[in-house]
């Protein structure tokens, strides 16, 4: 194998320099860079600027009045609070709260129902109701926390919990102070009491957003791979066939092994394309970052949906996008590009002239499309699912489903590394096969050989 790769670095350097020095390469990389960097930033800032100018002067006052009305309506919808007390302190029970005279509400307008320590009972009783909250009192060390929970399948708005949270805070502070005083504990200025509001659901609150990412990222990966292969796969084939037209093939075969020549050309074209793609992606990320900064500069109190979505990206992707996962995903995508470009290299090795490439390159296009439909039919295009695990080990489907699974955390880094090694091994085997076919086709004359004839050539 060492002899087969003789001259690889020379071919790689020469081809890479040729690729990056092309006028079209430099122009495209600069133009798309500026478009991706300035487009989102200028568009987002412009929208924020014109929206702010079109706002009526009294819009803030009108919005505050609307918010107050919604707040009052939400508070009026609340009738009952089911209290689950696991602190051991009687003051946090439903009966104690029901007997307490809250200034904000009366006993007739809001009922506190004692459920003891049975959270499941309170949960089942409140499930599906539109006028009930669950209040869970917990003790952690010397601190007390009250959790206001909106029941499952309830249409009660979160504003209802906001309406009662001030009185719960006041009550909790008062009771905590009494407990500490009775126990002889001196307060240090801190607040040992806390309150938390959430929905009573076993589901991840970001499950919907994560599901969208799980659907979107695999298709983005396939889209990038598809256009990369269509554009740069053709470049690999044309680069491999170049010496045949210039009558330099025999000279190359004397000084450089065919496998090294095809591998050098293939990796050089792929790396130049990956460099171009990386610059565009980074400029797009920078464009959205500049756009968010511009929007906040124009309107610090902006409620633009795109800005809020990008701001909550960290919480949406909790447990995803680890550093190791990102690095391995990028390497896996690059390995996939090399895999399909190795098929294009075989097409260039078999073709006798550029006109033949339209026939020989059909192979990698058909394999790409067949792999996509195979993943689609088996339900593998869900980045959050580890189902159809066999797709991860077939090289041509692995590079479509495994990168997104690694990125979203549904496949371990160790398995992802194993899948990448399988893809690289397959790429090397196809490159060796392309080198042998290239050498065999030196003396071949006639029509393009079919698959059966090519297999015979490889065996011989």
Rosetta blueprint (number, residue, H / E / L):
1 X L
2 X L
3 X L
4 X L
5 X L
6 X L
7 X L
8 X H
9 X H
10 X H
11 X H
12 X H
13 X H
14 X H
15 X H
16 X H
17 X H
18 X H
19 X H
20 X H
21 X H
22 X L
23 X H
24 X H
25 X H
26 X H
27 X H
28 X H
29 X H
30 X H
31 X H
32 X H
33 X H
34 X H
35 X H
36 X H
37 X H
38 X H
39 X H
40 X H
41 X H
42 X H
43 X H
44 X H
45 X H
46 X H
47 X H
48 X H
49 X H
50 X H
51 X H
52 X H
53 X H
54 X H
55 X L
56 X L
57 X L
58 X L
59 X H
60 X H
61 X H
62 X H
63 X H
64 X H
65 X H
66 X H
67 X H
68 X H
69 X H
70 X H
71 X H
72 X H
73 X H
74 X H
75 X H
76 X H
77 X H
78 X L
79 X L
80 X E
81 X E
82 X E
83 X E
84 X E
85 X E
86 X L
87 X L
88 X L
89 X L
90 X H
91 X H
92 X H
93 X L
94 X H
95 X H
96 X H
97 X H
98 X H
99 X H
100 X L
101 X L
102 X L
103 X L
104 X L
105 X L
106 X L
107 X L
108 X L
109 X L
110 X L
111 X E
112 X E
113 X E
114 X E
115 X L
116 X L
117 X L
118 X L
119 X H
120 X H
121 X H
122 X H
123 X H
124 X H
125 X H
126 X H
127 X L
128 X L
129 X L
130 X L
131 X L
132 X E
133 X E
134 X E
135 X E
136 X E
137 X E
138 X E
139 X E
140 X E
141 X L
142 X L
143 X E
144 X E
145 X E
146 X E
147 X E
148 X E
149 X E
150 X E
151 X L
152 X L
153 X L
154 X L
155 X L
156 X L
157 X L
158 X H
159 X H
160 X H
161 X H
162 X H
163 X H
164 X H
165 X H
166 X H
167 X H
168 X H
169 X H
170 X H
171 X H
172 X H
173 X H
174 X H
175 X H
176 X H
177 X H
178 X H
179 X H
180 X H
181 X H
182 X H
183 X H
184 X L
185 X L
186 X L
187 X L
188 X L
189 X L
190 X L
191 X L
192 X L
193 X E
194 X E
195 X E
196 X E
197 X E
198 X E
199 X E
200 X L
201 X L
202 X L
203 X L
204 X L
205 X L
206 X L
207 X H
208 X H
209 X H
210 X H
211 X H
212 X H
213 X H
214 X H
215 X H
216 X H
217 X H
218 X H
219 X H
220 X H
221 X H
222 X H
223 X H
224 X H
225 X H
226 X H
227 X H
228 X H
229 X H
230 X H
231 X H
232 X H
233 X H
234 X H
235 X H
236 X H
237 X H
238 X H
239 X H
240 X H
241 X H
242 X H
243 X H
244 X H
245 X H
246 X L
247 X L
248 X L
249 X H
250 X H
251 X H
252 X H
253 X H
254 X H
255 X H
256 X L
257 X L
258 X H
259 X H
260 X H
261 X H
262 X H
263 X H
264 X H
265 X H
266 X H
267 X H
268 X H
269 X H
270 X H
271 X H
272 X H
273 X H
274 X H
275 X H
276 X H
277 X H
278 X H
279 X H
280 X H
281 X H
282 X H
283 X H
284 X H
285 X H
286 X H
287 X H
288 X H
289 X H
290 X H
291 X H
292 X H
293 X H
294 X H
295 X H
296 X H
297 X H
298 X H
299 X L
300 X L
301 X L
302 X L
303 X L
304 X L
305 X H
306 X H
307 X H
308 X H
309 X H
310 X H
311 X H
312 X L
313 X H
314 X H
315 X H
316 X H
317 X L
318 X L
319 X L
320 X L
321 X L
322 X L
323 X H
324 X H
325 X H
326 X H
327 X H
328 X H
329 X H
330 X H
331 X H
332 X H
333 X H
334 X H
335 X H
336 X H
337 X H
338 X H
339 X H
340 X H
341 X H
342 X H
343 X H
344 X H
345 X H
346 X H
347 X H
348 X H
349 X H
350 X H
351 X L
352 X L
353 X L
354 X H
355 X H
356 X H
357 X H
358 X H
359 X H
360 X H
361 X L
362 X H
363 X H
364 X H
365 X H
366 X H
367 X H
368 X H
369 X H
370 X H
371 X H
372 X H
373 X H
374 X H
375 X H
376 X H
377 X H
378 X L
379 X L
380 X L
381 X L
382 X L
383 X L
384 X L
385 X L
386 X L
387 X L
388 X L
389 X H
390 X H
391 X H
392 X H
393 X H
394 X L
395 X H
396 X H
397 X H
398 X H
399 X H
400 X H
401 X H
402 X H
403 X H
404 X H
405 X H
406 X H
407 X H
408 X H
409 X L
410 X L
411 X L
412 X L
413 X H
414 X H
415 X H
416 X H
417 X H
418 X H
419 X H
420 X H
421 X H
422 X H
423 X H
424 X H
425 X H
426 X H
427 X H
428 X H
429 X H
430 X H
431 X H
432 X H
433 X H
434 X H
435 X H
436 X H
437 X H
438 X H
439 X H
440 X H
441 X L
442 X L
443 X L
444 X L
445 X L
446 X L
447 X L
448 X L
449 X L
450 X L
451 X H
452 X H
453 X H
454 X H
455 X H
456 X H
457 X H
458 X H
459 X H
460 X L
